[in-house]
Amino acid sequence: MHKLIVSENTGAPSVFARKLSLSRSQLYNELEVIKELDAPVKYCKKKRNLFL
């Protein structure tokens, strides 16, 4: 997950979830945990990618 986010190679949430073999809801749960740990994860609508 970290490698894909850092390289900005996540794609849209549904694509990212598929890459990680997770459901979209599981992905969002994992991202919430990461954000609670103060990781600056953001989503770019234009590029359709997560980034730090």
N, CA, C, O and CB atoms as a CASP TS submission, in Angstrom:
PFRMAT TS
TARGET T0000
AUTHOR 0000-0000-0000
METHOD Language model
MODEL 1
PARENT N/A
ATOM      1  N   MET     1       0.832  -1.175   0.000  1.00  0.00           N
ATOM      2  CA  MET     1       0.000   0.000   0.000  1.00  0.00           C
ATOM      3  C   MET     1       0.886   1.251   0.000  1.00  0.00           C
ATOM      4  O   MET     1       0.677   2.163  -0.800  1.00  0.00           O
ATOM      5  CB  MET     1      -0.952  -0.009   1.214  1.00  0.00           C
ATOM      6  N   HIS     2       1.853   1.289   0.879  1.00  0.00           N
ATOM      7  CA  HIS     2       2.735   2.455   0.979  1.00  0.00           C
ATOM      8  C   HIS     2       3.473   2.695  -0.337  1.00  0.00           C
ATOM      9  O   HIS     2       3.555   3.826  -0.815  1.00  0.00           O
ATOM     10  CB  HIS     2       3.745   2.269   2.125  1.00  0.00           C
ATOM     11  N   LYS     3       4.002   1.635  -0.909  1.00  0.00           N
ATOM     12  CA  LYS     3       4.754   1.746  -2.161  1.00  0.00           C
ATOM     13  C   LYS     3       3.892   2.357  -3.279  1.00  0.00           C
ATOM     14  O   LYS     3       4.360   3.211  -4.031  1.00  0.00           O
ATOM     15  CB  LYS     3       5.275   0.359  -2.592  1.00  0.00           C
ATOM     16  N   LEU     4       2.643   1.919  -3.379  1.00  0.00           N
ATOM     17  CA  LEU     4       1.752   2.433  -4.415  1.00  0.00           C
ATOM     18  C   LEU     4       1.378   3.888  -4.166  1.00  0.00           C
ATOM     19  O   LEU     4       1.283   4.677  -5.107  1.00  0.00           O
ATOM     20  CB  LEU     4       0.495   1.583  -4.494  1.00  0.00           C
ATOM     21  N   ILE     5       1.165   4.247  -2.899  1.00  0.00           N
ATOM     22  CA  ILE     5       0.815   5.627  -2.577  1.00  0.00           C
ATOM     23  C   ILE     5       1.996   6.548  -2.854  1.00  0.00           C
ATOM     24  O   ILE     5       1.831   7.600  -3.471  1.00  0.00           O
ATOM     25  CB  ILE     5       0.373   5.749  -1.108  1.00  0.00           C
ATOM     26  N   VAL     6       3.177   6.162  -2.406  1.00  0.00           N
ATOM     27  CA  VAL     6       4.371   6.992  -2.606  1.00  0.00           C
ATOM     28  C   VAL     6       4.671   7.180  -4.090  1.00  0.00           C
ATOM     29  O   VAL     6       5.069   8.265  -4.513  1.00  0.00           O
ATOM     30  CB  VAL     6       5.582   6.364  -1.903  1.00  0.00           C
ATOM     31  N   SER     7       4.483   6.137  -4.868  1.00  0.00           N
ATOM     32  CA  SER     7       4.761   6.234  -6.306  1.00  0.00           C
ATOM     33  C   SER     7       3.597   6.855  -7.079  1.00  0.00           C
ATOM     34  O   SER     7       3.658   6.997  -8.300  1.00  0.00           O
ATOM     35  CB  SER     7       5.072   4.854  -6.872  1.00  0.00           C
ATOM     36  N   GLU     8       2.531   7.223  -6.351  1.00  0.00           N
ATOM     37  CA  GLU     8       1.317   7.783  -6.950  1.00  0.00           C
ATOM     38  C   GLU     8       0.790   6.886  -8.066  1.00  0.00           C
ATOM     39  O   GLU     8       0.432   7.349  -9.149  1.00  0.00           O
ATOM     40  CB  GLU     8       1.591   9.192  -7.493  1.00  0.00           C
ATOM     41  N   ASN     9       0.755   5.597  -7.767  1.00  0.00           N
ATOM     42  CA  ASN     9       0.309   4.598  -8.727  1.00  0.00           C
ATOM     43  C   ASN     9      -0.889   3.818  -8.178  1.00  0.00           C
ATOM     44  O   ASN     9      -0.994   2.608  -8.377  1.00  0.00           O
ATOM     45  CB  ASN     9       1.459   3.640  -9.076  1.00  0.00           C
ATOM     46  N   THR    10      -1.791   4.522  -7.484  1.00  0.00           N
ATOM     47  CA  THR    10      -2.922   3.840  -6.873  1.00  0.00           C
ATOM     48  C   THR    10      -4.107   3.693  -7.809  1.00  0.00           C
ATOM     49  O   THR    10      -4.799   2.675  -7.797  1.00  0.00           O
ATOM     50  CB  THR    10      -3.349   4.571  -5.646  1.00  0.00           C
ATOM     51  N   GLY    11      -4.334   4.701  -8.611  1.00  0.00           N
ATOM     52  CA  GLY    11      -5.541   4.720  -9.422  1.00  0.00           C
ATOM     53  C   GLY    11      -6.724   5.113  -8.563  1.00  0.00           C
ATOM     54  O   GLY    11      -6.564   5.483  -7.400  1.00  0.00           O
ATOM     55  N   ALA    12      -7.896   5.033  -9.131  1.00  0.00           N
ATOM     56  CA  ALA    12      -9.126   5.343  -8.407  1.00  0.00           C
ATOM     57  C   ALA    12      -9.287   4.359  -7.246  1.00  0.00           C
ATOM     58  O   ALA    12      -8.698   3.279  -7.278  1.00  0.00           O
ATOM     59  CB  ALA    12     -10.363   5.287  -9.357  1.00  0.00           C
ATOM     60  N   PRO    13     -10.070   4.707  -6.225  1.00  0.00           N
ATOM     61  CA  PRO    13     -10.226   3.818  -5.070  1.00  0.00           C
ATOM     62  C   PRO    13     -10.613   2.381  -5.421  1.00  0.00           C
ATOM     63  O   PRO    13     -10.092   1.442  -4.818  1.00  0.00           O
ATOM     64  CB  PRO    13     -11.256   4.383  -4.154  1.00  0.00           C
ATOM     65  N   SER    14     -11.497   2.197  -6.366  1.00  0.00           N
ATOM     66  CA  SER    14     -11.900   0.831  -6.730  1.00  0.00           C
ATOM     67  C   SER    14     -10.732   0.060  -7.345  1.00  0.00           C
ATOM     68  O   SER    14     -10.578  -1.137  -7.100  1.00  0.00           O
ATOM     69  CB  SER    14     -13.087   0.865  -7.714  1.00  0.00           C
ATOM     70  N   VAL    15      -9.915   0.742  -8.142  1.00  0.00           N
ATOM     71  CA  VAL    15      -8.733   0.122  -8.757  1.00  0.00           C
ATOM     72  C   VAL    15      -7.698  -0.200  -7.689  1.00  0.00           C
ATOM     73  O   VAL    15      -7.114  -1.284  -7.680  1.00  0.00           O
ATOM     74  CB  VAL    15      -8.121   1.050  -9.837  1.00  0.00           C
ATOM     75  N   PHE    16      -7.475   0.757  -6.785  1.00  0.00           N
ATOM     76  CA  PHE    16      -6.511   0.564  -5.705  1.00  0.00           C
ATOM     77  C   PHE    16      -6.926  -0.613  -4.820  1.00  0.00           C
ATOM     78  O   PHE    16      -6.092  -1.438  -4.447  1.00  0.00           O
ATOM     79  CB  PHE    16      -6.380   1.850  -4.862  1.00  0.00           C
ATOM     80  N   ALA    17      -8.191  -0.684  -4.492  1.00  0.00           N
ATOM     81  CA  ALA    17      -8.694  -1.794  -3.674  1.00  0.00           C
ATOM     82  C   ALA    17      -8.447  -3.127  -4.371  1.00  0.00           C
ATOM     83  O   ALA    17      -8.033  -4.098  -3.736  1.00  0.00           O
ATOM     84  CB  ALA    17     -10.199  -1.618  -3.383  1.00  0.00           C
ATOM     85  N   ARG    18      -8.699  -3.172  -5.669  1.00  0.00           N
ATOM     86  CA  ARG    18      -8.467  -4.397  -6.432  1.00  0.00           C
ATOM     87  C   ARG    18      -6.997  -4.795  -6.419  1.00  0.00           C
ATOM     88  O   ARG    18      -6.673  -5.976  -6.295  1.00  0.00           O
ATOM     89  CB  ARG    18      -8.944  -4.223  -7.868  1.00  0.00           C
ATOM     90  N   LYS    19      -6.100  -3.805  -6.547  1.00  0.00           N
ATOM     91  CA  LYS    19      -4.654  -4.079  -6.523  1.00  0.00           C
ATOM     92  C   LYS    19      -4.231  -4.700  -5.202  1.00  0.00           C
ATOM     93  O   LYS    19      -3.284  -5.485  -5.154  1.00  0.00           O
ATOM     94  CB  LYS    19      -3.859  -2.792  -6.767  1.00  0.00           C
ATOM     95  N   LEU    20      -4.937  -4.346  -4.122  1.00  0.00           N
ATOM     96  CA  LEU    20      -4.604  -4.851  -2.793  1.00  0.00           C
ATOM     97  C   LEU    20      -5.460  -6.051  -2.384  1.00  0.00           C
ATOM     98  O   LEU    20      -5.331  -6.559  -1.271  1.00  0.00           O
ATOM     99  CB  LEU    20      -4.761  -3.748  -1.774  1.00  0.00           C
ATOM    100  N   SER    21      -6.325  -6.496  -3.278  1.00  0.00           N
ATOM    101  CA  SER    21      -7.257  -7.598  -2.999  1.00  0.00           C
ATOM    102  C   SER    21      -8.155  -7.274  -1.805  1.00  0.00           C
ATOM    103  O   SER    21      -8.384  -8.115  -0.936  1.00  0.00           O
ATOM    104  CB  SER    21      -6.482  -8.902  -2.733  1.00  0.00           C
ATOM    105  N   LEU    22      -8.658  -6.038  -1.782  1.00  0.00           N
ATOM    106  CA  LEU    22      -9.571  -5.589  -0.741  1.00  0.00           C
ATOM    107  C   LEU    22     -10.864  -5.109  -1.376  1.00  0.00           C
ATOM    108  O   LEU    22     -10.910  -4.808  -2.569  1.00  0.00           O
ATOM    109  CB  LEU    22      -8.933  -4.470   0.110  1.00  0.00           C
ATOM    110  N   SER    23     -11.913  -5.040  -0.569  1.00  0.00           N
ATOM    111  CA  SER    23     -13.127  -4.376  -1.042  1.00  0.00           C
ATOM    112  C   SER    23     -12.909  -2.876  -0.871  1.00  0.00           C
ATOM    113  O   SER    23     -11.996  -2.460  -0.157  1.00  0.00           O
ATOM    114  CB  SER    23     -14.414  -4.872  -0.257  1.00  0.00           C
ATOM    115  N   ARG    24     -13.733  -2.069  -1.513  1.00  0.00           N
ATOM    116  CA  ARG    24     -13.590  -0.614  -1.360  1.00  0.00           C
ATOM    117  C   ARG    24     -13.783  -0.206   0.083  1.00  0.00           C
ATOM    118  O   ARG    24     -13.070   0.666   0.579  1.00  0.00           O
ATOM    119  CB  ARG    24     -14.590   0.129  -2.251  1.00  0.00           C
ATOM    120  N   SER    25     -14.737  -0.821   0.769  1.00  0.00           N
ATOM    121  CA  SER    25     -14.977  -0.452   2.164  1.00  0.00           C
ATOM    122  C   SER    25     -13.782  -0.828   3.041  1.00  0.00           C
ATOM    123  O   SER    25     -13.435  -0.085   3.959  1.00  0.00           O
ATOM    124  CB  SER    25     -16.255  -1.133   2.686  1.00  0.00           C
ATOM    125  N   GLN    26     -13.153  -1.967   2.771  1.00  0.00           N
ATOM    126  CA  GLN    26     -11.950  -2.345   3.516  1.00  0.00           C
ATOM    127  C   GLN    26     -10.828  -1.341   3.251  1.00  0.00           C
ATOM    128  O   GLN    26     -10.101  -0.962   4.169  1.00  0.00           O
ATOM    129  CB  GLN    26     -11.497  -3.774   3.131  1.00  0.00           C
ATOM    130  N   LEU    27     -10.689  -0.918   2.008  1.00  0.00           N
ATOM    131  CA  LEU    27      -9.676   0.070   1.660  1.00  0.00           C
ATOM    132  C   LEU    27      -9.899   1.357   2.445  1.00  0.00           C
ATOM    133  O   LEU    27      -8.961   1.903   3.026  1.00  0.00           O
ATOM    134  CB  LEU    27      -9.694   0.354   0.149  1.00  0.00           C
ATOM    135  N   TYR    28     -11.145   1.844   2.465  1.00  0.00           N
ATOM    136  CA  TYR    28     -11.443   3.078   3.187  1.00  0.00           C
ATOM    137  C   TYR    28     -11.175   2.912   4.682  1.00  0.00           C
ATOM    138  O   TYR    28     -10.713   3.852   5.329  1.00  0.00           O
ATOM    139  CB  TYR    28     -12.900   3.496   2.953  1.00  0.00           C
ATOM    140  N   ASN    29     -11.453   1.747   5.235  1.00  0.00           N
ATOM    141  CA  ASN    29     -11.151   1.494   6.649  1.00  0.00           C
ATOM    142  C   ASN    29      -9.649   1.569   6.906  1.00  0.00           C
ATOM    143  O   ASN    29      -9.215   2.155   7.897  1.00  0.00           O
ATOM    144  CB  ASN    29     -11.692   0.119   7.078  1.00  0.00           C
ATOM    145  N   GLU    30      -8.865   0.981   6.022  1.00  0.00           N
ATOM    146  CA  GLU    30      -7.407   1.015   6.161  1.00  0.00           C
ATOM    147  C   GLU    30      -6.885   2.442   6.032  1.00  0.00           C
ATOM    148  O   GLU    30      -5.997   2.848   6.781  1.00  0.00           O
ATOM    149  CB  GLU    30      -6.743   0.111   5.109  1.00  0.00           C
ATOM    150  N   LEU    31      -7.427   3.198   5.095  1.00  0.00           N
ATOM    151  CA  LEU    31      -6.994   4.584   4.921  1.00  0.00           C
ATOM    152  C   LEU    31      -7.340   5.436   6.137  1.00  0.00           C
ATOM    153  O   LEU    31      -6.584   6.338   6.497  1.00  0.00           O
ATOM    154  CB  LEU    31      -7.629   5.182   3.671  1.00  0.00           C
ATOM    155  N   GLU    32      -8.478   5.157   6.773  1.00  0.00           N
ATOM    156  CA  GLU    32      -8.845   5.877   7.996  1.00  0.00           C
ATOM    157  C   GLU    32      -7.837   5.623   9.103  1.00  0.00           C
ATOM    158  O   GLU    32      -7.454   6.545   9.822  1.00  0.00           O
ATOM    159  CB  GLU    32     -10.243   5.468   8.462  1.00  0.00           C
ATOM    160  N   VAL    33      -7.407   4.382   9.241  1.00  0.00           N
ATOM    161  CA  VAL    33      -6.406   4.046  10.253  1.00  0.00           C
ATOM    162  C   VAL    33      -5.115   4.799   9.979  1.00  0.00           C
ATOM    163  O   VAL    33      -4.498   5.344  10.894  1.00  0.00           O
ATOM    164  CB  VAL    33      -6.145   2.527  10.282  1.00  0.00           C
ATOM    165  N   ILE    34      -4.714   4.826   8.721  1.00  0.00           N
ATOM    166  CA  ILE    34      -3.489   5.533   8.339  1.00  0.00           C
ATOM    167  C   ILE    34      -3.615   7.024   8.644  1.00  0.00           C
ATOM    168  O   ILE    34      -2.674   7.638   9.146  1.00  0.00           O
ATOM    169  CB  ILE    34      -3.184   5.318   6.841  1.00  0.00           C
ATOM    170  N   LYS    35      -4.761   7.599   8.345  1.00  0.00           N
ATOM    171  CA  LYS    35      -4.964   9.030   8.609  1.00  0.00           C
ATOM    172  C   LYS    35      -4.995   9.314  10.110  1.00  0.00           C
ATOM    173  O   LYS    35      -4.536  10.370  10.548  1.00  0.00           O
ATOM    174  CB  LYS    35      -6.270   9.515   7.956  1.00  0.00           C
ATOM    175  N   GLU    36      -5.529   8.388  10.898  1.00  0.00           N
ATOM    176  CA  GLU    36      -5.540   8.552  12.360  1.00  0.00           C
ATOM    177  C   GLU    36      -4.124   8.560  12.924  1.00  0.00           C
ATOM    178  O   GLU    36      -3.887   9.101  14.004  1.00  0.00           O
ATOM    179  CB  GLU    36      -6.359   7.430  13.020  1.00  0.00           C
ATOM    180  N   LEU    37      -3.187   7.965  12.199  1.00  0.00           N
ATOM    181  CA  LEU    37      -1.784   7.964  12.602  1.00  0.00           C
ATOM    182  C   LEU    37      -1.057   9.193  12.054  1.00  0.00           C
ATOM    183  O   LEU    37       0.172   9.258  12.063  1.00  0.00           O
ATOM    184  CB  LEU    37      -1.091   6.679  12.122  1.00  0.00           C
ATOM    185  N   ASP    38      -1.829  10.156  11.583  1.00  0.00           N
ATOM    186  CA  ASP    38      -1.332  11.439  11.063  1.00  0.00           C
ATOM    187  C   ASP    38      -0.534  11.341   9.771  1.00  0.00           C
ATOM    188  O   ASP    38       0.299  12.206   9.499  1.00  0.00           O
ATOM    189  CB  ASP    38      -0.484  12.089  12.092  1.00  0.00           C
ATOM    190  N   ALA    39      -0.766  10.321   8.980  1.00  0.00           N
ATOM    191  CA  ALA    39      -0.145  10.251   7.661  1.00  0.00           C
ATOM    192  C   ALA    39      -0.905  11.223   6.742  1.00  0.00           C
ATOM    193  O   ALA    39      -2.136  11.228   6.735  1.00  0.00           O
ATOM    194  CB  ALA    39      -0.167   8.770   7.088  1.00  0.00           C
ATOM    195  N   PRO    40      -0.193  12.030   5.983  1.00  0.00           N
ATOM    196  CA  PRO    40      -0.842  13.046   5.147  1.00  0.00           C
ATOM    197  C   PRO    40      -1.351  12.493   3.810  1.00  0.00           C
ATOM    198  O   PRO    40      -1.021  13.042   2.759  1.00  0.00           O
ATOM    199  CB  PRO    40       0.127  14.180   4.885  1.00  0.00           C
ATOM    200  N   VAL    41      -2.127  11.446   3.829  1.00  0.00           N
ATOM    201  CA  VAL    41      -2.641  10.835   2.606  1.00  0.00           C
ATOM    202  C   VAL    41      -3.783  11.687   2.064  1.00  0.00           C
ATOM    203  O   VAL    41      -4.728  12.017   2.781  1.00  0.00           O
ATOM    204  CB  VAL    41      -3.116   9.376   2.867  1.00  0.00           C
ATOM    205  N   LYS    42      -3.676  12.035   0.789  1.00  0.00           N
ATOM    206  CA  LYS    42      -4.698  12.841   0.131  1.00  0.00           C
ATOM    207  C   LYS    42      -5.044  12.205  -1.215  1.00  0.00           C
ATOM    208  O   LYS    42      -4.317  11.348  -1.716  1.00  0.00           O
ATOM    209  CB  LYS    42      -4.215  14.311  -0.057  1.00  0.00           C
ATOM    210  N   TYR    43      -6.165  12.640  -1.789  1.00  0.00           N
ATOM    211  CA  TYR    43      -6.608  12.122  -3.076  1.00  0.00           C
ATOM    212  C   TYR    43      -6.701  13.267  -4.072  1.00  0.00           C
ATOM    213  O   TYR    43      -7.286  14.308  -3.772  1.00  0.00           O
ATOM    214  CB  TYR    43      -7.968  11.397  -2.946  1.00  0.00           C
ATOM    215  N   CYS    44      -6.127  13.081  -5.252  1.00  0.00           N
ATOM    216  CA  CYS    44      -6.201  14.068  -6.331  1.00  0.00           C
ATOM    217  C   CYS    44      -7.272  13.612  -7.318  1.00  0.00           C
ATOM    218  O   CYS    44      -7.112  12.592  -7.989  1.00  0.00           O
ATOM    219  CB  CYS    44      -4.810  14.243  -7.046  1.00  0.00           C
ATOM    220  N   LYS    45      -8.363  14.370  -7.402  1.00  0.00           N
ATOM    221  CA  LYS    45      -9.445  14.006  -8.319  1.00  0.00           C
ATOM    222  C   LYS    45      -9.004  14.080  -9.777  1.00  0.00           C
ATOM    223  O   LYS    45      -9.425  13.276 -10.608  1.00  0.00           O
ATOM    224  CB  LYS    45     -10.648  14.915  -8.099  1.00  0.00           C
ATOM    225  N   LYS    46      -8.159  15.045 -10.068  1.00  0.00           N
ATOM    226  CA  LYS    46      -7.693  15.229 -11.456  1.00  0.00           C
ATOM    227  C   LYS    46      -6.870  14.036 -11.932  1.00  0.00           C
ATOM    228  O   LYS    46      -7.087  13.523 -13.030  1.00  0.00           O
ATOM    229  CB  LYS    46      -6.856  16.515 -11.574  1.00  0.00           C
ATOM    230  N   LYS    47      -5.912  13.593 -11.088  1.00  0.00           N
ATOM    231  CA  LYS    47      -5.063  12.461 -11.446  1.00  0.00           C
ATOM    232  C   LYS    47      -5.656  11.115 -11.056  1.00  0.00           C
ATOM    233  O   LYS    47      -5.188  10.066 -11.500  1.00  0.00           O
ATOM    234  CB  LYS    47      -3.722  12.616 -10.803  1.00  0.00           C
ATOM    235  N   ARG    48      -6.698  11.155 -10.217  1.00  0.00           N
ATOM    236  CA  ARG    48      -7.350   9.949  -9.708  1.00  0.00           C
ATOM    237  C   ARG    48      -6.336   9.036  -9.013  1.00  0.00           C
ATOM    238  O   ARG    48      -6.242   7.843  -9.301  1.00  0.00           O
ATOM    239  CB  ARG    48      -8.051   9.193 -10.853  1.00  0.00           C
ATOM    240  N   ASN    49      -5.571   9.647  -8.076  1.00  0.00           N
ATOM    241  CA  ASN    49      -4.547   8.937  -7.331  1.00  0.00           C
ATOM    242  C   ASN    49      -4.489   9.422  -5.904  1.00  0.00           C
ATOM    243  O   ASN    49      -4.806  10.575  -5.613  1.00  0.00           O
ATOM    244  CB  ASN    49      -3.196   9.097  -7.994  1.00  0.00           C
ATOM    245  N   LEU    50      -4.082   8.539  -5.015  1.00  0.00           N
ATOM    246  CA  LEU    50      -3.750   8.921  -3.657  1.00  0.00           C
ATOM    247  C   LEU    50      -2.286   9.333  -3.648  1.00  0.00           C
ATOM    248  O   LEU    50      -1.485   8.823  -4.431  1.00  0.00           O
ATOM    249  CB  LEU    50      -4.029   7.759  -2.644  1.00  0.00           C
ATOM    250  N   PHE    51      -1.940  10.258  -2.756  1.00  0.00           N
ATOM    251  CA  PHE    51      -0.552  10.690  -2.655  1.00  0.00           C
ATOM    252  C   PHE    51      -0.278  11.144  -1.237  1.00  0.00           C
ATOM    253  O   PHE    51      -1.198  11.331  -0.441  1.00  0.00           O
ATOM    254  CB  PHE    51      -0.242  11.822  -3.663  1.00  0.00           C
ATOM    255  N   LEU    52       0.997  11.318  -0.931  1.00  0.00           N
ATOM    256  CA  LEU    52       1.415  11.835   0.383  1.00  0.00           C
ATOM    257  C   LEU    52       1.769  13.292   0.251  1.00  0.00           C
ATOM    258  O   LEU    52       2.147  13.927   1.235  1.00  0.00           O
ATOM    259  CB  LEU    52       2.616  11.037   0.953  1.00  0.00           C
TER
END
